[in-house]
């Protein structure tokens, strides 16, 4: 996969993760208004107006958004895999993949534990008082929330590491900010501001993918040396034409055989 392919998939995935929560918030508002209208009509005995805003259609919208969100996560993982190959950093994809798997396995574990505990509480309800049953359900509920928070934080740490490695290799600091905000937002999920910080984190990720640039190839640094003339033959040599002895350039007579040279 090419760099541009990975960048575009990351851009699309981040855009999905930015848009979906906004639409979910709108649907929640419409659902509340719809249920309120139905309740008001039932109390007053009047004909329902805004209350019949097709709650079933709103629930279908929630399902469609859930599927779209899953598609966004898959596109994000494909993008991180492509970019990890481009930057030759396996940690970019591995951390993102492990973060996704922790979420999936965590959800499955939570569902299994929840059903097991609820069935156990129902079975023991016959021999317990109403207060004990309610207290048991509240304890189980709080324990499940705590377990879900731990799983979410572990996943967020892995996502943050993936963003940090991508920011390191690409030089785009928006990814580091996205990872940090994602972790802080997950920790503060119980407070409403936590979800907002996670949403802001995806905006920074969107900006990061939009700012990604391909690596610039470095110019060649090969140097070529110029051969220097040998000092051995830097001066011209002269020899006697009679005996072959080496003589100086300005000699008139050969110092070896004594014959005149010029």
GIBEL-V118366 format. One record per pair of residues at least 12 apart in sequence whose ideal C-beta (glycine too) atoms are under 6 Angstrom apart, sorted by sequence separation. I is the first residue (numbers start at 0). J is the second residue. D is the distance in Angstrom with one decimal. If there is no record, write none. Layout:
BEGIN
I/J/D ; I/J/D
END
This chain:
BEGIN
79/91/5.4 ; 80/92/4.4 ; 162/174/4.5 ; 163/175/5.5 ; 184/196/3.1 ; 36/49/4.3 ; 37/50/3.7 ; 79/92/4.7 ; 183/196/5.6 ; 184/197/3.7 ; 242/255/5.2 ; 36/50/2.5 ; 239/253/4.1 ; 242/256/4.3 ; 120/135/5.2 ; 162/177/5.2 ; 163/178/5.2 ; 241/256/5.3 ; 79/95/4.3 ; 162/178/3.2 ; 180/196/5.2 ; 181/197/5.9 ; 33/50/5.8 ; 241/258/4.9 ; 33/52/3.8 ; 76/95/5.8 ; 159/178/3.5 ; 180/199/5.6 ; 181/200/4.0 ; 180/200/3.8 ; 33/54/5.2 ; 159/181/5.9 ; 116/139/4.8 ; 158/181/5.6 ; 159/182/4.7 ; 177/200/4.7 ; 155/181/5.5 ; 177/203/3.9 ; 30/57/4.9 ; 155/182/4.6 ; 176/203/4.8 ; 177/204/4.2 ; 29/57/5.9 ; 113/143/5.8 ; 155/185/3.8 ; 173/203/4.8 ; 26/57/5.4 ; 152/185/5.6 ; 173/206/4.7 ; 174/207/4.4 ; 26/60/5.3 ; 151/185/5.1 ; 152/186/5.9 ; 173/207/3.6 ; 171/207/4.8 ; 109/147/5.8 ; 171/210/5.1 ; 23/64/5.7 ; 22/64/5.9 ; 169/211/5.7 ; 19/64/5.4 ; 105/150/3.3 ; 19/67/5.9 ; 19/68/5.1 ; 101/153/5.4 ; 102/154/4.8 ; 101/154/4.3 ; 16/71/5.2 ; 15/71/3.3 ; 98/154/4.5 ; 12/71/4.8 ; 98/157/3.4 ; 97/157/4.9 ; 98/158/4.3 ; 12/74/4.0 ; 11/74/5.5 ; 12/75/3.7 ; 94/157/4.7 ; 8/74/4.9 ; 12/78/6.0 ; 94/160/4.3 ; 95/161/4.0 ; 94/161/3.8 ; 8/77/5.4 ; 9/78/3.7 ; 8/78/3.8 ; 91/161/5.6 ; 5/78/4.9 ; 91/164/4.8 ; 90/164/4.7 ; 91/165/5.0 ; 5/81/3.1 ; 88/164/5.6 ; 4/81/5.8 ; 5/82/4.4 ; 88/168/5.2 ; 0/81/3.9 ; 86/168/3.9 ; 2/85/4.8 ; 20/198/5.3 ; 17/201/5.0 ; 16/201/4.2 ; 17/202/5.8 ; 13/201/5.4 ; 17/205/6.0 ; 13/204/4.5 ; 14/205/6.0 ; 13/205/3.8 ; 13/208/5.7 ; 10/208/4.3 ; 9/208/3.9 ; 10/209/6.0 ; 6/208/5.7 ; 6/211/4.8 ; 2/213/5.1
END
